[in-house]
Amino acid sequence: MSHTTSSGQTWDDRYSEEGFAFGEDPNDFLVEVEPVLAKGDTLMLGDGDGRNGVWVAQQGHRVVSVDLSAVGASKAKQLAAQRGTTINAHVGDLDTFALGAEAWDNIVSIFCHVPSDVRRRLHDKVKAALRPGGRFVLESYNAANIGRGVGGPQSTDLTVELDEIEADFAGWTLEVHRAIDRNIVEGKYHDGHSSTVQFVAVKPDESRNS
């Protein structure tokens, strides 16, 4: 994973700024799909300073988050306390962080952009780490977003295309799989008419077929 943003800041520097880098409200797509998620053990990938993980915890999930930034993880815990909930926020690199085996009911990745080789390995770990019937939720910027000046990575190695993620999760039930243009207002770093991939996939439950 990259320890710097597309502008060259470290993530610790970005999360050290006043306020919350991407706002305090949860991602719109996550809010849309949360009702289908089992209220269980939910892992948040690249959760930054906690806006999404804290909101998911408020919905009744047991939340663990992981992010490169110690500053982000600390702010996430503070935000949870302010909102009367708790999350278990870890500092770690997703390329080496152990996700476990059949450990999670849901795994959520909201604008967690990593290099393509890391992403392939991470998706393999996600597939192993979800319990049968568990869901993987992702929203990521795609290449069509590059150059719009609305935030997100400016490298095609970090953006995600729909056919790529569909291939990574071949054989799973795809509840949402679309490329979409939409307006995003999330703090000062995500702001404007954006192009993203939205994805929800369900892990096969072989026991139901036996």
N, C-alpha and C positions, 0 to 999 in steps of 0.2 A: 504494500500500500504506500501511497505517497504521503509524506509528512507535511507537505505544503499544499496550499490552495492553488487554484489556477492563476491567481494574482501574485503568487510567490510568498504569501504569508505562511507562517506555521499555523496549524490549527489551534495551538495554544494561544497564539497571538490573537487570532480571530475571536476566540471565545473569551478572551480577556477584555475585549471591548465592552463599553457600557451597554447594558441591555442584553437582548438575546439576538444572536446573529440572524436567525431565520424566524424571529418572532416567538411568541409564547403560545400561539394557537396551533392545534394539530393540522397536519396535511389534509386537504379536502378529500383526496381519494381514500386515505386511511379511514376517515370518518364515514365515508360512503360504504366501505366494505366491512367495517368492524362488526356489524350485527351478525354476519355469517360465521365469525370466528368463535371457536369453542372458548368458553371462559376458563382458561387453564394456564399452563406454563407458556409464556410468550417471550421470545427472544427478539430484541431490537438490535439490528446491525447498523453500526455507524450512527448512533442516535444523538451525537453531538451534545448540545446543552439541554436536551431532555424534553423538548416540547411534545414529541410524539409518544415517547415511552411513558411519561407522566400521565398523559391523557388516557393511554391504554390502561394503565394501572387504575385510573379513576373509574374505568368501565368494569372493573372487577377481575382483571387478569393479574396473575403473578408474573411480574415483569423483571427480566434481566436484560440489561443493555450493555453493549460493548462499543468502545470508541477509542481511537488513537489518542485523544486529548484528555489528559488528566484534569485540565481546567474545565473542559466540557462536562466530564463525569461529575466533578464537584458541583457545578452549577445545576446539573440535572437532579442531584440529591437535594439541593437546596430548594429547587422548584417543587419537587415532590413534597417536601416538608411544608412548604407554604400552602400547598393544596390539600394537605391532610391525608397524604398517601405515602407509599414507600416504593422505591425501586432499588434493585441491586445493580449498581452501575460499576462495570469493570473497565479498566484501561487495558487495551490490547490491540494488536495487529491482527486483522481478520485472516491474513494468510497463515498465521501460526496459531491462532486462538482455537482451542479445542471446543467444538460444538457438541460433542457427545454423540451417542447412538440412541435413536428413538427417545430423545429426551424432551421434546417440545411438541406442544399442540399447535403452535403457530410460530413462524419466523417471519419477521417484517423487515424490509429493506426500503427505506424512503430516501431517495437521492443519496445513496451510499455508492459512490463511484470509485471503482478500483480498476487497475490495469487489466486488460483482457485475459492475460494468463492467470492472474490472481482470481479473476471472476470465475473462470472455468473451474478452478480448484475449489473455490468457495461454494459454487453451486453443487458440486459433488458432495461437499460436506453437509450442505443444507438437506440434500436428498436423504442422506444417511441419518441426519439428526432429527428429522421430523418423525413423529409417530404415525402409524397408518391412519389415514383419514385426516391428517394434519394439513394445514394450509401454509403456503408461501405467498406472501404479499410483496409486491415490488412496484415502486414508481421510480423511473430513471429518465433523465434527459436522453434524447437520441441525437444523431448527427445533424438533423434538420434544425436543431436549436443553436448550433454553433454560429457565432457572429451576430446574434440578435441583440446582444447587450442586456440580457435579462437575467443573467446568472447562469450557473452551471459550468461544467468543464468545457474547455475549448479544444479538446483533443478527441479524435475519433476512437482512440484506444480506450478512452474512459467512458464514452457514451455507449448506450445499449440499443440494439436494434431488435425489433419484434421477432423476426425470424430466428435470430440467434437464441433468444431466451426460450422460444417455443421448442427449438431443437434440444436445448439443455434439459428440458423437462418433458421430453417425448414419452408418451405412455401415461402421463398424468392427466387428470380431468382438468381442463382449462375453463375456469368459470368466468374469468375476464382476461382477454388478451387483445389489446388494441394499441395502436399508435394514435395519438390525439393532439390537437392543438388546443390549448386552453390558457386562460389568464391565471397567473399565479401571483399572489401577493403574500409573501412570507418574509417578513423583516426586510432589511435593506439589501440582502444579497440574492433574493429570488423575487423579482418584481417585473412583471410584464407578460406579454403574449408569448407563450412558450410551447415547445414541442416535446412531448414525453411519450414513454411507453408505460402502460398500466397493465398489471398482470396479477392474477390470482390463480394458483394451481393447487390441486388437492392430491396428496399422495395416495396411491392405490392401497386399498386394504384387502390383501389377499385372503384374509380369513373369511371375508364375506363371500368369496367365490368357491370356498372349499366345502 
